Amino acid sequence: MSKTLKETLSLQISALREEAKSIVKNHGKKTVDQVIIDQLYGGMRGIKGLICDTSSVGLDTGLIIRGIPILELTEKLPEEIFYLLLTGKLPAAEELKSLQSDLKKREEVPSYVWDVLNSTPKDSHPMVMFSAAILCMEKESEFRKLYDSGYSKDKLWEPMYEDCLNIIARAPQIAAFIYRKKFGKGDMIAPDSKLDWAGNFAKMLGIDDKDGTFAKLMRLYMVLHSDHEGGNASAFTNLVISSTLSDAYYSISGALNALSGPLHGLANQECLKFIVKMLNDIGHQPTDEEVTAYCQNLLDNGRVVSGYGHPVLRITDPRFTAFLEFGKAHLPDDSTFRLVKQLFEIVPDLLVKQGKAKDPWPNVDASSGSLLYHYGITEYEYYTVLFGVSRILGYSAQLIISRMMNFAIIRPKSVTTDWIKKQIAAD
């Protein structure tokens, strides 16, 4: 008889905790990194200071989820990825069915959430609405109730699990409602119990999808954006809040707020704006020569080609590759996608010539927006909500694991500028 996801996690905890204790006891004083002044002033970039087992991002590999490169997971469902993130293995058929059934039982959204969303000003940003909707459900938190009752610290992962699965189950319906309300798309579309998590989300958005390819895109989108290790701005925010023994509603709402900036989750809409502007500026489907001249002019004037020059990777983001392959298969003649493909063939060489040889490659945001645009989601403001729905899978997995492992409060030490000056003078 197959075990539920929660039962599978229960069986892992003891060995994982013992492994961590052993590592700290036997090797706790071993130096694993050093910090340079560049990193102190550069947002702590690259400093090894967290444990995150759900995924890793290598300079020359891109996203790897539990040891599996992301391009090997593009045919999986988001539910399978969530199971993988938590347990380190993909679910068997019965295990997947059990998880999907559990999520279905949790998907009813409290009525007051609709009241909150209906009361927001019409010009509210969709991410404000999404974050507020998650936060206002905090009164439902099993974690807070059990913590306040004196629940054992070793068992706090259990109510964290319950909170996270409730949020995952409800997020698509909330996000779809926001899309339809904010952009005048009509009444809310009820969930369909026969559909998978992302397929259901696609239906509730109300996009015309006679051939099912939009649902296929949503499944792919949710998989590709599900996790990106623990140190990016929103994942880090999520972990910092949770480390105070705050519950998932506070943590995930805070993570969504961090995701909303143009240097993070908002980048996908900025990339599409760039592509649409280029098409409008040129006035027709451009030739390779016109694309080259347009981009060279930007570079010559100290500007950037949006979506190119990854801060971490030294290869093409494999998530970009996955979206590119989807576009080639399903919308090869779409004008915005054709420009995405042209930019990929042209821009890296231009950046190398400009001295950007270390990071001339595109990130995932350089391709994702064009696909959404093709299917009629032309409202740029909403793109980060889609990102957020997906990333809730990773946030949740990291929250559950952090409580399974009883990780300490995150409290790095800050230093003053005078301290830095003294260190320099002492050399």
Secondary structure, DSSP 4 states (H G I P E B T S, - for coil): -PPPHHHHHHHHHHHHHHHHHHHHHHHTT-------HHHHHTTTTT-------SEEEETTTEEEETTEEGGGSTTS-HHHHHHHHHHSSPPPHHHHHHHHHHHHHH-PPPHHHHHHHHHS-TT--HHHHHHHHHHHGGGG-HHHHHHHTT--GGGTHHHHHHHHHHHHHHHHHHHHHHHHHHTT--SPPPP-TTS-HHHHHHHHHT---TTSHHHHHHHHHHHHTS---S-SHHHHHHHHHHHTT--HHHHHHHHHHHHTSTTTTTHHHHHHHHHHHHHHHH-SS--HHHHHHHHHHHHHTT---TTBS-SS-SS--HHHHHHHHHHHHH-TT-HHHHHHHHHHHHHHHHHHHTT-TTS--B-THHHHHHHHHHTT---GGGHHHHHHHHHHHHHHHHHHHHHHTTPPPP-PPP--HHHHHHHHHH-
